[in-house]
Amino acid sequence: MLLLNKKIYVLGGKIFSYDFKKNVTKSFCYAGETNLPDGGYDETGMVTGKSLFPSVPDFVSKIVSRDEKLETLELTDGEKEAIFHCANYACKESSRFFMSGVYFDKEEALIVATDGRRLLTASWTKFPKFSTQYFFSAKMVSLLKKKGSTISFGKNGVYVNGKNGEFIYSEKVDGQFPSYRRVIPEKSNSDKTITILDEKAFDVAEKVADKKTRMVIIEENGDVSNDGGFIASSGMIENGLGERIAFNVDFMIEAISLGCCIFYGNSPKKAWISNSVKGDIEYMTVIMPIHLD
């Protein structure tokens, strides 16, 4: 039985717990069945059978009965993995909650997440034809990984559906997801390429990079340095830009893990883009360089 923060309701013989302390996402979870009468309980009451109050709030009944016209997405392992990767790109700052999750874009038939410094999209052949756009909070992704097999989207929130009738509910996140297409650079004939020839190119840089900036510099000849200090020899990277450029080392390593090893761009101060395919999933990542001056 999963009981979140001791806010427990019984309705129709089913137990539901409510996590009311999260800043962005209020999670509501099916937690088993019982013979106790309807009402609100604490953990002691669940044992003694004594409720704190007999009536169940309207919002609980509404959630349990589910939103009308739910749209449900059956997920393959690859599609779940794509959602996990996108969630890593979501903003971690609570004040920027409108970027704190994965956006399901029905127009472009893809999912996308960004924190303002990097962006990741993922798409697949059988992407669902949703009736509207949906936003999936990153806080729900770990629960999807542990328990979920499907996601159901409704007017007021999203459900992660598990086995035996289990589900976890999250309220709809308010706010407008940013117009992410504006930051995706269009490829042109003037683009240069930075090619990662060895996936271990940044292994040393990851360990010695500044804890705050996490900056790594790709020198003109492809050497990897830390603000001028030599880290790794050329031969691992081809720098077609012909000048120094700096990136967040963690962002580069994560992009490489997705198979994004050829980056296109034309300036050390503007966004760079890379594409890859893993199984049935097509990824595109956009990373902003760190300005050196």
C-alpha positions as CSV (number, residue, x, y, z in Angstrom):
1,M,0.0,0.0,0.0
2,L,1.4,3.4,-1.0
3,L,0.3,6.2,1.3
4,L,1.6,9.7,0.4
5,N,2.0,12.2,3.2
6,K,-0.8,10.5,5.2
7,K,-3.6,12.2,3.3
8,I,-5.8,9.1,2.8
9,Y,-9.4,8.7,1.4
10,V,-11.7,5.7,1.1
11,L,-14.3,5.8,-1.6
12,G,-16.4,2.8,-2.7
13,G,-14.1,0.4,-1.0
14,K,-11.0,1.7,-2.6
15,I,-8.1,3.5,-0.9
16,F,-6.6,6.7,-2.4
17,S,-3.7,8.7,-1.2
18,Y,-3.0,12.4,-2.0
19,D,0.4,14.0,-2.1
20,F,-0.5,17.6,-1.4
21,K,2.9,19.0,-0.6
22,K,4.5,19.2,-4.1
23,N,5.0,22.6,-5.5
24,V,4.0,21.9,-9.1
25,T,2.3,18.5,-9.3
26,K,-0.3,17.3,-6.9
27,S,-0.2,13.5,-7.2
28,F,-3.2,11.3,-6.4
29,C,-2.7,7.5,-6.2
30,Y,-4.8,4.4,-6.0
31,A,-3.4,2.4,-3.1
32,G,-5.5,-0.7,-2.7
33,E,-8.9,-1.9,-1.5
34,T,-10.6,-2.0,1.9
35,N,-13.9,-2.8,3.7
36,L,-13.8,0.5,5.6
37,P,-16.6,3.0,5.0
38,D,-16.1,6.1,2.9
39,G,-14.2,9.0,4.5
40,G,-10.9,10.5,5.3
41,Y,-8.4,8.7,7.4
42,D,-4.9,8.9,8.9
43,E,-2.7,5.8,9.2
44,T,-4.0,5.0,12.7
45,G,-7.6,5.2,11.4
46,M,-6.8,2.8,8.7
47,V,-5.9,0.3,11.4
48,T,-8.7,1.1,14.0
49,G,-11.4,1.8,11.4
50,K,-12.0,5.3,12.8
51,S,-12.3,8.0,10.1
52,L,-11.4,11.6,10.6
53,F,-14.4,12.7,8.6
54,P,-17.2,10.8,6.8
55,S,-17.5,12.8,3.6
56,V,-15.0,12.7,0.8
57,P,-14.1,16.0,-1.0
58,D,-15.7,16.5,-4.4
59,F,-12.3,16.7,-6.1
60,V,-11.5,13.1,-4.9
61,S,-14.8,11.8,-6.4
62,K,-14.0,13.7,-9.6
63,I,-10.6,12.2,-9.9
64,V,-11.7,8.7,-9.1
65,S,-14.5,8.8,-11.7
66,R,-11.9,10.0,-14.2
67,D,-12.1,12.9,-16.6
68,E,-14.5,12.6,-19.5
69,K,-13.1,11.8,-22.9
70,L,-9.7,10.5,-21.8
71,E,-7.1,9.9,-24.5
72,T,-4.9,6.9,-23.7
73,L,-1.4,6.2,-25.0
74,E,-0.1,2.7,-24.9
75,L,3.7,2.9,-24.6
76,T,6.4,0.6,-26.0
77,D,9.7,0.4,-24.1
78,G,11.3,2.6,-26.6
79,E,8.6,5.3,-26.3
80,K,8.8,5.2,-22.5
81,E,12.6,5.6,-22.8
82,A,12.0,8.6,-25.1
83,I,9.8,10.2,-22.5
84,F,12.5,9.6,-19.8
85,H,15.2,11.2,-22.0
86,C,13.0,14.3,-22.7
87,A,12.2,14.6,-19.0
88,N,16.0,15.0,-18.3
89,Y,15.9,18.1,-20.5
90,A,13.0,19.7,-18.6
91,C,13.6,22.7,-16.4
92,K,14.4,21.9,-12.8
93,E,13.6,25.4,-11.5
94,S,10.2,25.5,-9.7
95,S,9.6,29.1,-10.8
96,R,9.6,28.0,-14.5
97,F,6.9,25.4,-14.1
98,F,5.7,25.8,-17.6
99,M,8.9,24.1,-18.8
100,S,8.9,21.5,-16.1
101,G,7.8,18.6,-18.2
102,V,7.4,16.9,-21.5
103,Y,5.1,18.5,-24.1
104,F,3.1,16.3,-26.5
105,D,2.8,18.4,-29.7
106,K,0.0,17.0,-31.8
107,E,0.7,19.4,-34.7
108,E,4.3,18.3,-35.1
109,A,3.7,14.7,-33.9
110,L,6.5,14.7,-31.4
111,I,7.3,15.2,-27.7
112,V,9.7,18.0,-26.6
113,A,11.3,19.3,-23.5
114,T,13.6,22.2,-22.8
115,D,15.2,24.1,-19.9
116,G,16.1,27.2,-22.0
117,R,19.7,26.1,-22.6
118,R,19.1,22.9,-24.5
119,L,16.1,21.1,-26.1
120,L,15.2,17.6,-27.1
121,T,12.5,16.3,-29.4
122,A,11.5,12.7,-30.0
123,S,9.1,11.2,-32.5
124,W,8.0,7.8,-33.7
125,T,6.1,6.4,-36.6
126,K,2.9,5.6,-34.7
127,F,2.7,8.8,-32.7
128,P,-0.9,9.2,-31.5
129,K,-3.3,11.5,-33.2
130,F,-4.4,13.5,-30.1
131,S,-7.3,15.9,-30.3
132,T,-5.3,18.6,-28.4
133,Q,-1.8,19.4,-27.0
134,Y,-0.8,17.8,-23.7
135,F,1.8,18.5,-21.0
136,F,3.3,15.6,-18.9
137,S,5.0,16.8,-15.7
138,A,8.6,15.5,-15.3
139,K,7.7,14.7,-11.7
140,M,5.4,11.9,-13.0
141,V,8.1,10.3,-15.2
142,S,9.7,8.4,-12.4
143,L,6.3,7.0,-11.4
144,L,5.7,6.0,-15.0
145,K,9.1,4.2,-15.0
146,K,8.2,2.3,-11.9
147,K,4.5,1.5,-12.3
148,G,3.1,2.7,-15.6
149,S,2.3,1.0,-18.8
150,T,-0.1,3.6,-20.3
151,I,-0.7,7.3,-19.9
152,S,-4.2,8.8,-20.1
153,F,-4.7,12.5,-20.8
154,G,-7.8,14.4,-19.7
155,K,-9.1,17.9,-19.5
156,N,-7.9,18.5,-16.0
157,G,-4.9,16.3,-15.7
158,V,-3.0,13.1,-16.6
159,Y,-3.1,9.5,-15.3
160,V,-0.3,7.0,-15.2
161,N,-2.0,3.7,-15.3
162,G,-0.5,0.6,-13.8
163,K,-1.6,-3.0,-13.1
164,N,-4.7,-4.1,-11.2
165,G,-6.5,-0.8,-11.5
166,E,-3.7,1.2,-10.0
167,F,-3.2,4.7,-11.2
168,I,-1.5,7.9,-10.3
169,Y,-3.1,11.3,-11.1
170,S,-1.5,14.6,-11.6
171,E,-3.3,17.9,-12.0
172,K,-2.9,19.8,-15.2
173,V,0.1,22.2,-15.2
174,D,-0.9,25.8,-15.8
175,G,1.0,28.0,-18.1
176,Q,1.9,28.0,-21.8
177,F,4.8,25.8,-23.1
178,P,7.3,28.1,-24.9
179,S,7.3,28.4,-28.7
180,Y,10.2,26.0,-29.0
181,R,10.3,26.0,-32.8
182,R,11.7,29.5,-32.8
183,V,15.0,28.3,-31.2
184,I,15.5,25.4,-33.6
185,P,18.0,26.6,-36.2
186,E,17.3,25.8,-39.8
187,K,20.1,23.9,-41.7
188,S,21.8,26.0,-44.3
189,N,24.7,25.5,-46.8
190,S,26.9,27.7,-44.6
191,D,26.6,25.3,-41.7
192,K,29.8,23.8,-40.2
193,T,30.0,20.5,-38.4
194,I,31.5,19.4,-35.1
195,T,31.9,15.6,-35.2
196,I,32.4,13.5,-32.1
197,L,34.5,10.6,-33.3
198,D,34.9,8.9,-29.9
199,E,32.1,8.7,-27.3
200,K,34.6,9.0,-24.6
201,A,35.9,12.4,-25.8
202,F,34.5,14.2,-22.7
203,D,35.1,11.6,-20.1
204,V,38.0,13.4,-18.4
205,A,36.4,16.8,-18.9
206,E,33.3,15.6,-17.0
207,K,35.4,14.9,-14.0
208,V,37.4,18.1,-13.9
209,A,34.8,20.6,-15.2
210,D,33.8,23.5,-13.0
211,K,30.9,22.4,-10.7
212,K,28.9,25.5,-11.5
213,T,29.5,26.2,-15.2
214,R,30.3,22.7,-16.3
215,M,32.1,24.2,-19.2
216,V,34.3,22.3,-21.7
217,I,36.1,24.0,-24.6
218,I,36.6,22.4,-28.0
219,E,39.7,24.0,-29.4
220,E,40.3,24.9,-33.1
221,N,42.2,21.6,-33.7
222,G,39.7,19.4,-31.8
223,D,41.6,19.3,-28.5
224,V,39.4,19.4,-25.4
225,S,40.3,21.9,-22.7
226,N,39.1,23.5,-19.5
227,D,39.3,27.2,-19.9
228,G,42.7,26.8,-21.7
229,G,44.0,23.9,-19.6
230,F,44.7,20.8,-21.7
231,I,42.4,17.8,-21.1
232,A,42.3,15.5,-24.1
233,S,44.2,15.2,-27.4
234,S,42.9,15.7,-30.8
235,G,41.7,12.7,-32.7
236,M,38.5,12.3,-30.8
237,I,36.7,15.4,-32.2
238,E,36.7,17.1,-35.6
239,N,36.1,20.9,-35.2
240,G,34.8,22.0,-38.6
241,L,33.9,25.4,-37.2
242,G,37.6,26.4,-37.2
243,E,37.4,28.3,-33.9
244,R,37.1,27.7,-30.2
245,I,33.6,26.8,-28.9
246,A,32.4,25.9,-25.4
247,F,29.5,23.7,-24.2
248,N,28.2,22.3,-21.0
249,V,30.0,19.0,-20.7
250,D,27.0,17.2,-19.2
251,F,24.7,18.3,-22.0
252,M,27.2,17.0,-24.6
253,I,27.6,13.6,-22.9
254,E,23.8,13.1,-22.7
255,A,23.4,14.0,-26.4
256,I,26.2,11.6,-27.3
257,S,24.4,8.8,-25.3
258,L,21.4,9.3,-27.7
259,G,23.7,8.9,-30.7
260,C,23.9,12.6,-31.5
261,C,27.5,12.9,-32.6
262,I,27.4,15.3,-35.5
263,F,26.4,18.8,-34.6
264,Y,25.5,21.5,-37.2
265,G,25.9,25.2,-36.7
266,N,27.9,28.2,-37.8
267,S,28.7,30.3,-34.7
268,P,30.2,29.8,-31.2
269,K,27.3,32.0,-29.9
270,K,24.3,30.4,-31.6
271,A,22.5,27.1,-31.2
272,W,23.8,23.8,-32.6
273,I,21.7,20.9,-33.7
274,S,22.1,17.2,-34.0
275,N,19.9,14.3,-35.0
276,S,19.9,10.5,-34.3
277,V,17.8,7.4,-34.5
278,K,17.6,4.8,-31.8
279,G,15.3,1.9,-32.7
280,D,12.0,3.4,-33.7
281,I,12.6,6.8,-32.1
282,E,14.0,9.8,-33.9
283,Y,15.8,12.3,-31.7
284,M,16.8,15.9,-32.3
285,T,18.8,17.9,-29.8
286,V,19.6,21.6,-29.8
287,I,22.3,22.9,-27.5
288,M,23.3,26.5,-26.8
289,P,27.1,27.1,-26.5
290,I,28.6,28.8,-23.5
291,H,29.9,32.3,-24.5
292,L,33.6,32.6,-24.0
293,D,33.7,36.4,-23.9
